[in-house]
Amino acid sequence: MLLAISETPGISRGELADILGIAGSSVTKQVQKLITEGFVSVQKDKKFTRYYLMDISSKLPQNISPLNMIPYQMIRKITSD
């Protein structure tokens, strides 16, 4: 999901659902977690809700690339719940 959002800034819920092959309600639930964790931001326009990847580089150690760190942070979050 993070990869799809990073490759298509402004992607909608429906587009994410199509790409991932999951229901729109599942997209909403998962994106809400990513928003809460600070990985994704949301913008609503007249018709759609659009998702954008947040810049998390300031949260990372200096010698680690942000894109390399995302899977680690997500795994850590999932396993700690």
C-alpha positions in Angstrom: 0.0 0.0 0.0 2.8 2.4 0.9 4.5 1.6 -2.4 1.3 2.3 -4.4 0.8 5.6 -2.5 4.5 6.7 -3.0 4.4 5.8 -6.8 1.1 7.6 -7.3 0.8 10.7 -5.2 -2.9 11.7 -4.8 -4.1 8.1 -5.4 -7.8 7.6 -4.4 -9.3 4.8 -2.3 -10.8 3.2 -5.3 -7.5 3.2 -7.2 -5.8 1.7 -4.2 -8.5 -1.0 -3.9 -8.1 -1.8 -7.6 -4.3 -2.0 -7.5 -4.3 -4.1 -4.3 -7.3 -6.3 -5.1 -9.0 -5.5 -1.8 -12.3 -3.9 -0.8 -12.5 -0.1 -0.5 -13.4 -0.5 3.2 -10.2 -2.5 3.8 -8.2 0.3 2.1 -9.9 2.9 4.4 -9.1 0.8 7.6 -5.4 0.3 6.6 -4.9 3.9 5.4 -6.3 5.2 8.7 -3.6 3.3 10.5 -0.9 4.7 8.2 -2.3 8.3 8.8 -2.3 7.7 12.6 1.3 6.6 12.4 2.4 9.6 10.3 3.2 7.7 7.1 0.4 9.0 5.0 -1.5 12.3 4.7 -5.0 12.8 3.3 -6.6 15.6 1.2 -10.2 15.7 0.3 -11.5 17.4 -2.8 -15.0 17.7 -4.0 -15.3 14.1 -5.2 -12.4 12.0 -3.8 -10.2 11.5 -0.8 -6.5 11.5 -2.0 -3.6 9.9 -0.2 0.0 11.1 -0.1 3.2 9.6 1.4 4.5 11.8 4.2 8.2 12.8 4.4 9.4 10.7 7.3 13.1 11.3 6.8 13.4 13.5 9.9 12.2 10.6 12.0 15.0 8.3 10.8 18.6 7.8 11.8 20.9 9.8 9.5 22.5 6.7 7.8 19.2 5.0 6.8 17.2 5.8 3.6 13.5 6.5 4.4 12.3 4.0 1.8 14.4 1.2 3.4 13.0 2.1 6.8 9.3 1.9 6.0 9.0 -1.9 6.0 10.9 -2.1 9.3 8.7 0.4 11.0 5.5 -1.2 9.7 6.7 -4.7 10.8 7.6 -3.3 14.2 4.2 -1.6 14.6 2.3 -4.7 13.5 4.2 -7.1 15.8 3.8 -4.7 18.8 0.0 -4.6 18.5 
